[in-house]
Amino acid sequence: MSSVVVHQPEVAAPSTSDAAMTPQALLALIANGEDSRHQFKRDVMHTDALAAELVALANTAGGLLHADEVPVARTTINDIALSPFNAYFERRYGRPASATGQDLPQLLHNLNLAQHGTPNLAGMLLFGRTPAVHLPAFIVKAVAFPGMALHDDHYNDSEDIDGSLPEQYQRSMAFIKRNLHHVQGEQGFNSPGQLEVPPAVFEELLVNALVHRDYFIQAPVRLLIFADRVEITSPGHLPNHLDTQQIRFGLSNLRNPALASHAFHLLPYRGLGSGIPRATAAWPGIEFIDDRRGNQFKVVIQRPAMRLGE
């Protein structure tokens, strides 16, 4: 069961054909979990059929259902780490949070990071003290293999990367840098080696995976490094009618607007769909796979041809 849930009064599970269903009733239905006719479980969500149905219902009812705005069950304002939040607030707004005259619950509400004293998914992922305790599926699973096959019996490196999204980004970049080659290029002998694939490529694609993944699906982002390629797989296929050719030209659709609005100030994220065009301009050897049947989006970055003896 997902630990992402809203605190709403219980409602009777309505028929999916009920066009008058409100987003509030829909969220309450989700909160019923195992007791609901529409069980909000990983095995169901993996097909994306229920997700599409629920989002369509919310849209029909006049509102949008965004996973990053759903309050997280069994959390309180005390689960927000004050130091990183205060530093973020002062850096973004040019004054301490205390100077606003508002208490923390009201500030978090105003920033769309909490509702009625309960942090939402965006608030916990960005500023939670221990996000993985409440959201254990929303991490990055990273593995580096010596060969080219996923079913290899051995691996060179492995790490379950948790923490806030800024921490996940930093640790994922560190994992990539320590498992890829560094080459001299045109630098002098005493200069540090350059990463075999420009770091900006991974910066753009990692942020894209963390910010735009489908958080209604209880699964981690996967970062796999092989001898010939790097794969970054995000839960959830491309939203709406976007395809892999359109995203190469900067077309985008915000799946997690609250996360995206703050990611602009916390991560190397510029929005506007510009990340993928920048990545492909820096490194043409990138393949995008929109797996709608498997409900996932995969990016494959080809590594330079292996040198003899490596």
The 8 nearest C-alpha neighbors of each residue, nearest first, counted from 0:
[[1, 40, 2, 41, 39, 32, 33, 217],
 [0, 2, 3, 217, 40, 39, 4, 41],
 [1, 3, 72, 4, 133, 0, 134, 71],
 [4, 2, 71, 1, 72, 70, 69, 5],
 [3, 5, 72, 30, 71, 70, 2, 69],
 [6, 4, 70, 30, 7, 69, 26, 72],
 [5, 7, 4, 8, 30, 27, 70, 72],
 [6, 8, 27, 5, 9, 26, 30, 23],
 [9, 7, 10, 27, 6, 24, 30, 23],
 [10, 8, 27, 7, 11, 31, 28, 30],
 [11, 9, 12, 8, 27, 28, 24, 13],
 [10, 12, 13, 9, 28, 35, 24, 27],
 [11, 13, 28, 10, 36, 35, 14, 37],
 [14, 12, 11, 15, 17, 20, 16, 10],
 [13, 15, 16, 17, 12, 20, 18, 36],
 [16, 14, 17, 13, 56, 18, 52, 53],
 [15, 17, 14, 18, 13, 56, 20, 19],
 [18, 16, 15, 14, 19, 20, 13, 56],
 [17, 19, 20, 16, 60, 59, 56, 15],
 [20, 18, 17, 60, 21, 59, 56, 16],
 [19, 21, 18, 17, 60, 24, 22, 25],
 [20, 22, 24, 60, 23, 25, 19, 57],
 [21, 23, 25, 57, 24, 26, 62, 60],
 [24, 22, 26, 21, 25, 27, 7, 20],
 [25, 23, 27, 21, 22, 26, 28, 20],
 [24, 26, 22, 28, 23, 27, 21, 29],
 [27, 25, 29, 23, 28, 24, 22, 30],
 [26, 28, 30, 24, 29, 7, 25, 23],
 [27, 29, 25, 26, 31, 30, 24, 12],
 [28, 30, 26, 27, 31, 32, 39, 25],
 [29, 31, 27, 4, 32, 28, 5, 26],
 [32, 30, 35, 28, 29, 34, 33, 27],
 [31, 33, 30, 38, 35, 34, 39, 29],
 [32, 34, 38, 35, 31, 39, 0, 36],
 [35, 33, 32, 31, 36, 38, 37, 30],
 [36, 34, 31, 37, 32, 33, 38, 12],
 [35, 37, 38, 12, 34, 33, 32, 28],
 [38, 36, 35, 39, 29, 32, 28, 49],
 [39, 37, 32, 33, 35, 40, 36, 34],
 [38, 40, 32, 37, 29, 44, 43, 41],
 [41, 39, 0, 43, 42, 38, 44, 1],
 [40, 42, 44, 43, 217, 45, 216, 39],
 [41, 43, 45, 40, 44, 46, 39, 217],
 [44, 42, 45, 41, 40, 46, 39, 49],
 [43, 45, 41, 47, 46, 42, 216, 40],
 [44, 46, 42, 43, 47, 41, 294, 216],
 [45, 47, 44, 48, 43, 294, 293, 292],
 [48, 46, 44, 50, 45, 49, 51, 294],
 [47, 49, 51, 46, 50, 52, 44, 43],
 [50, 48, 52, 51, 47, 53, 44, 43],
 [51, 49, 47, 53, 52, 48, 54, 44],
 [50, 52, 54, 48, 49, 53, 55, 47],
 [53, 51, 49, 55, 50, 54, 56, 48],
 [52, 54, 56, 50, 55, 51, 49, 57],
 [53, 55, 57, 51, 56, 52, 64, 50],
 [54, 56, 58, 52, 53, 57, 51, 59],
 [57, 55, 53, 59, 54, 58, 60, 52],
 [58, 56, 22, 54, 60, 59, 55, 62],
 [57, 59, 62, 55, 63, 61, 60, 56],
 [58, 60, 56, 61, 57, 55, 18, 62],
 [61, 59, 57, 21, 58, 62, 20, 56],
 [60, 62, 58, 59, 57, 63, 21, 22],
 [63, 61, 58, 57, 60, 22, 64, 59],
 [64, 62, 58, 57, 65, 61, 54, 22],
 [63, 65, 54, 57, 66, 62, 22, 58],
 [66, 64, 67, 68, 255, 63, 254, 69],
 [65, 67, 68, 69, 214, 215, 64, 255],
 [66, 68, 120, 121, 65, 255, 69, 257],
 [67, 69, 119, 66, 65, 120, 70, 121],
 [68, 70, 119, 66, 67, 120, 5, 4],
 [119, 71, 69, 5, 118, 4, 117, 120],
 [72, 70, 3, 119, 4, 120, 74, 118],
 [71, 73, 4, 74, 3, 2, 70, 5],
 [74, 72, 71, 75, 133, 2, 117, 4],
 [75, 73, 72, 71, 117, 78, 118, 76],
 [76, 74, 117, 77, 78, 116, 118, 73],
 [75, 77, 78, 79, 116, 117, 118, 104],
 [78, 76, 75, 79, 80, 74, 128, 81],
 [79, 77, 76, 75, 128, 127, 74, 80],
 [78, 80, 127, 77, 128, 76, 126, 81],
 [81, 79, 128, 127, 126, 82, 83, 78],
 [82, 80, 84, 83, 85, 79, 126, 86],
 [81, 83, 85, 84, 80, 86, 87, 126],
 [84, 82, 86, 85, 81, 87, 80, 126],
 [85, 83, 87, 81, 86, 82, 88, 126],
 [86, 84, 88, 82, 87, 83, 81, 96],
 [85, 87, 83, 89, 84, 88, 90, 82],
 [86, 88, 84, 90, 85, 89, 91, 83],
 [89, 87, 85, 91, 90, 86, 92, 84],
 [88, 90, 94, 95, 93, 92, 86, 91],
 [91, 89, 87, 88, 93, 92, 86, 94],
 [90, 92, 88, 89, 93, 87, 264, 94],
 [93, 91, 89, 94, 88, 90, 95, 87],
 [92, 94, 89, 90, 91, 95, 88, 96],
 [93, 95, 89, 92, 96, 98, 88, 90],
 [96, 94, 89, 97, 98, 88, 85, 93],
 [95, 97, 98, 99, 85, 88, 94, 89],
 [96, 98, 95, 99, 100, 101, 102, 94],
 [97, 99, 96, 95, 100, 94, 101, 89],
 [100, 98, 101, 97, 96, 95, 94, 102],
 [99, 101, 98, 97, 102, 96, 106, 103],
 [102, 100, 99, 105, 106, 103, 97, 96],
 [101, 103, 105, 104, 106, 100, 97, 99],
 [102, 104, 106, 105, 107, 101, 76, 96],
 [105, 103, 107, 116, 106, 102, 108, 76],
 [104, 106, 108, 103, 107, 102, 109, 101],
 [107, 105, 103, 109, 108, 104, 110, 101],
 [108, 106, 112, 110, 104, 113, 109, 105],
 [107, 109, 113, 105, 111, 106, 110, 114],
 [110, 108, 106, 107, 111, 105, 112, 113],
 [109, 111, 107, 108, 112, 106, 113, 257],
 [112, 110, 108, 109, 113, 107, 257, 68],
 [111, 113, 122, 107, 110, 119, 108, 121],
 [114, 112, 118, 108, 119, 107, 117, 111],
 [113, 115, 117, 116, 108, 118, 70, 119],
 [116, 114, 117, 113, 108, 104, 118, 105],
 [115, 117, 104, 114, 76, 113, 75, 118],
 [116, 118, 75, 114, 113, 115, 70, 74],
 [119, 117, 113, 122, 70, 112, 123, 71],
 [70, 118, 120, 113, 69, 122, 71, 68],
 [119, 121, 67, 123, 122, 69, 71, 68],
 [122, 120, 67, 124, 258, 119, 123, 112],
 [121, 123, 112, 119, 125, 118, 120, 124],
 [122, 124, 127, 120, 126, 125, 121, 130],
 [125, 123, 163, 121, 122, 164, 127, 126],
 [124, 126, 163, 122, 123, 164, 121, 127],
 [127, 125, 123, 79, 80, 122, 124, 84],
 [128, 126, 123, 79, 130, 129, 80, 78],
 [127, 129, 80, 79, 78, 130, 126, 123],
 [128, 130, 127, 131, 132, 162, 133, 78],
 [131, 129, 127, 132, 133, 134, 123, 162],
 [130, 132, 135, 134, 133, 129, 161, 162],
 [133, 131, 130, 129, 134, 135, 128, 162],
 [132, 134, 131, 130, 135, 2, 129, 71],
 [133, 135, 131, 136, 130, 137, 132, 2],
 [136, 134, 131, 137, 132, 133, 138, 130],
 [137, 135, 218, 219, 217, 134, 138, 131],
 [138, 136, 219, 135, 134, 218, 139, 217],
 [137, 139, 161, 219, 160, 136, 220, 140],
 [138, 140, 220, 160, 219, 221, 159, 141],
 [141, 139, 159, 221, 222, 160, 158, 220],
 [140, 142, 222, 158, 157, 223, 221, 139],
 [141, 143, 157, 223, 156, 224, 144, 222],
 [142, 144, 224, 156, 155, 154, 223, 225],
 [143, 145, 154, 225, 155, 146, 224, 142],
 [146, 144, 226, 154, 155, 225, 143, 147],
 [147, 145, 226, 144, 225, 148, 151, 227],
 [146, 148, 225, 226, 227, 149, 145, 144],
 [149, 147, 150, 151, 146, 225, 144, 145],
 [148, 150, 151, 147, 144, 225, 223, 146],
 [151, 149, 148, 152, 153, 147, 144, 146],
 [150, 152, 153, 149, 148, 146, 144, 154],
 [153, 151, 150, 154, 149, 144, 148, 145],
 [154, 152, 151, 144, 155, 145, 150, 146],
 [155, 153, 144, 156, 143, 145, 142, 152],
 [154, 156, 143, 144, 145, 153, 157, 142],
 [155, 157, 143, 154, 142, 158, 144, 178],
 [158, 156, 142, 141, 143, 155, 159, 154],
 [157, 159, 141, 160, 140, 142, 156, 174],
 [160, 158, 140, 139, 141, 161, 138, 157],
 [159, 161, 139, 138, 167, 158, 140, 170],
 [162, 160, 138, 167, 131, 159, 139, 163],
 [163, 161, 166, 130, 167, 129, 131, 164],
 [162, 164, 124, 166, 125, 165, 167, 126],
 [163, 165, 167, 166, 125, 124, 168, 162],
 [166, 164, 168, 167, 163, 169, 266, 265],
 [167, 165, 163, 169, 164, 168, 162, 170],
 [168, 166, 164, 170, 165, 169, 161, 160],
 [167, 169, 165, 171, 166, 170, 164, 172],
 [170, 168, 166, 172, 171, 167, 173, 165],
 [169, 171, 173, 167, 172, 168, 166, 174],
 [172, 170, 174, 168, 173, 169, 167, 175],
 [171, 173, 175, 169, 174, 170, 176, 168],
 [172, 174, 170, 176, 171, 175, 177, 169],
 [175, 173, 171, 172, 177, 176, 170, 178],
 [176, 174, 172, 178, 173, 177, 179, 171],
 [175, 177, 173, 178, 179, 174, 172, 194],
 [176, 178, 174, 175, 179, 173, 180, 172],
 [179, 177, 175, 176, 174, 180, 143, 224],
 [180, 178, 176, 177, 175, 181, 195, 194],
 [181, 179, 195, 194, 182, 178, 176, 177],
 [180, 182, 194, 192, 193, 195, 179, 183],
 [183, 181, 192, 193, 184, 195, 194, 180],
 [182, 184, 192, 186, 193, 185, 181, 188],
 [183, 185, 186, 182, 193, 192, 187, 181],
 [186, 184, 183, 187, 182, 188, 193, 190],
 [187, 185, 184, 183, 190, 188, 192, 189],
 [186, 188, 190, 189, 185, 183, 184, 191],
 [187, 189, 190, 186, 183, 191, 192, 185],
 [190, 188, 187, 191, 186, 192, 183, 185],
 [189, 191, 187, 188, 186, 192, 183, 193],
 [192, 190, 189, 193, 183, 186, 181, 188],
 [191, 193, 181, 182, 183, 190, 194, 184],
 [192, 194, 181, 182, 183, 195, 191, 184],
 [193, 195, 181, 196, 197, 180, 182, 192],
 [194, 196, 181, 180, 182, 193, 197, 179],
 [197, 195, 194, 198, 302, 200, 282, 303],
 [196, 198, 199, 200, 194, 195, 281, 282],
 [199, 197, 200, 201, 202, 196, 194, 176],
 [200, 198, 202, 197, 201, 203, 278, 281],
 [201, 199, 278, 198, 202, 203, 197, 204],
 [202, 200, 204, 203, 198, 199, 205, 172],
 [203, 201, 199, 205, 200, 204, 206, 198],
 [202, 204, 274, 201, 206, 200, 205, 207],
 [203, 205, 207, 201, 206, 202, 208, 200],
 [206, 204, 208, 207, 202, 203, 201, 209],
 [207, 205, 209, 208, 203, 204, 210, 202],
 [206, 208, 204, 205, 210, 211, 209, 203],
 [207, 209, 205, 206, 212, 233, 211, 210],
 [210, 208, 206, 207, 211, 212, 205, 164],
 [209, 211, 207, 208, 206, 212, 259, 258],
 [210, 212, 207, 208, 254, 209, 255, 213],
 [213, 211, 208, 233, 234, 209, 210, 235],
 [212, 214, 235, 215, 234, 216, 211, 254],
 [215, 213, 216, 66, 212, 217, 67, 234],
 [214, 216, 213, 66, 217, 44, 50, 1],
 [217, 215, 214, 218, 213, 44, 41, 234],
 [216, 218, 136, 41, 215, 1, 214, 219],
 [219, 217, 136, 216, 137, 234, 220, 41],
 [220, 218, 138, 137, 136, 139, 221, 140],
 [219, 221, 139, 233, 232, 140, 138, 234],
 [222, 220, 140, 232, 231, 139, 141, 219],
 [221, 223, 141, 231, 230, 140, 142, 220],
 [224, 222, 142, 230, 141, 229, 143, 221],
 [223, 225, 143, 229, 144, 228, 142, 230],
 [226, 224, 144, 147, 228, 227, 146, 229],
 [225, 227, 146, 147, 145, 228, 224, 144],
 [226, 228, 302, 225, 301, 147, 304, 303],
 [229, 227, 301, 302, 225, 300, 226, 224],
 [228, 230, 224, 300, 299, 223, 225, 301],
 [231, 229, 299, 223, 298, 222, 232, 300],
 [232, 230, 222, 298, 221, 297, 223, 233],
 [233, 231, 297, 221, 296, 220, 230, 298],
 [232, 234, 220, 296, 212, 208, 295, 235],
 [235, 233, 295, 213, 212, 216, 218, 296],
 [234, 236, 295, 294, 213, 212, 296, 233],
 [235, 237, 295, 296, 294, 291, 289, 290],
 [236, 238, 241, 289, 235, 239, 296, 242],
 [239, 237, 241, 236, 240, 252, 254, 235],
 [238, 240, 241, 237, 252, 242, 236, 51],
 [239, 241, 238, 242, 237, 252, 245, 251],
 [242, 240, 239, 237, 238, 245, 243, 246],
 [241, 243, 245, 244, 240, 246, 237, 289],
 [242, 244, 246, 245, 287, 247, 289, 241],
 [243, 245, 247, 242, 246, 248, 241, 287],
 [244, 246, 247, 248, 242, 250, 243, 241],
 [245, 247, 250, 249, 248, 243, 244, 251],
 [248, 246, 244, 245, 276, 249, 275, 243],
 [249, 247, 246, 245, 250, 276, 244, 275],
 [248, 250, 272, 246, 273, 247, 276, 251],
 [251, 249, 246, 245, 272, 248, 252, 247],
 [252, 250, 272, 249, 246, 253, 271, 241],
 [251, 253, 254, 238, 250, 241, 239, 272],
 [254, 252, 255, 256, 251, 211, 259, 238],
 [253, 255, 211, 256, 252, 65, 238, 213],
 [256, 254, 258, 253, 67, 257, 259, 65],
 [255, 257, 259, 258, 253, 260, 254, 67],
 [258, 256, 260, 259, 255, 121, 67, 111],
 [259, 257, 121, 256, 261, 255, 260, 262],
 [258, 260, 262, 256, 257, 261, 255, 210],
 [259, 261, 257, 258, 262, 263, 256, 264],
 [260, 262, 263, 259, 258, 264, 265, 257],
 [263, 261, 265, 259, 264, 266, 260, 258],
 [262, 264, 268, 261, 269, 265, 260, 266],
 [265, 263, 262, 261, 266, 91, 268, 260],
 [266, 264, 262, 263, 261, 165, 267, 87],
 [265, 267, 262, 268, 263, 264, 165, 206],
 [268, 266, 269, 202, 263, 265, 206, 203],
 [269, 267, 263, 266, 270, 262, 206, 203],
 [268, 270, 263, 267, 271, 273, 274, 272],
 [269, 271, 272, 268, 273, 263, 274, 259],
 [270, 272, 273, 269, 251, 249, 250, 274],
 [271, 273, 249, 251, 270, 250, 274, 275],
 [272, 274, 249, 271, 276, 275, 277, 270],
 [275, 273, 277, 203, 276, 272, 278, 270],
 [274, 276, 278, 277, 273, 247, 279, 203],
 [277, 275, 279, 247, 278, 273, 274, 280],
 [278, 276, 280, 274, 275, 279, 281, 273],
 [277, 279, 200, 275, 281, 280, 276, 282],
 [278, 280, 283, 282, 276, 281, 277, 275],
 [279, 281, 277, 278, 282, 276, 283, 275],
 [280, 282, 278, 279, 277, 200, 283, 197],
 [281, 283, 279, 284, 280, 278, 285, 200],
 [284, 282, 279, 285, 280, 281, 278, 286],
 [285, 283, 301, 282, 300, 286, 279, 302],
 [286, 284, 300, 299, 283, 301, 279, 287],
 [285, 287, 299, 298, 288, 300, 284, 301],
 [288, 286, 298, 297, 243, 299, 289, 285],
 [287, 289, 297, 296, 290, 298, 286, 243],
 [290, 288, 296, 236, 291, 237, 287, 297],
 [289, 291, 295, 293, 292, 294, 296, 288],
 [292, 290, 294, 236, 293, 289, 295, 235],
 [291, 293, 294, 290, 46, 295, 236, 47],
 [292, 294, 290, 291, 295, 46, 45, 236],
 [295, 293, 291, 235, 236, 292, 290, 47],
 [294, 296, 235, 236, 234, 290, 293, 233],
 [295, 297, 289, 236, 233, 232, 290, 288],
 [298, 296, 232, 288, 231, 287, 233, 299],
 [297, 299, 287, 231, 230, 286, 288, 232],
 [298, 300, 230, 286, 285, 229, 301, 287],
 [301, 299, 285, 229, 228, 284, 230, 302],
 [300, 302, 228, 284, 227, 285, 299, 229],
 [301, 303, 228, 227, 300, 304, 196, 229],
 [304, 302, 305, 301, 195, 227, 196, 228],
 [303, 305, 306, 302, 227, 301, 226, 307],
 [306, 304, 303, 307, 309, 227, 226, 302],
 [305, 307, 309, 308, 304, 303, 180, 226],
 [306, 308, 309, 305, 304, 303, 226, 227],
 [307, 309, 306, 305, 304, 226, 180, 145],
 [308, 307, 306, 305, 226, 180, 145, 304]]
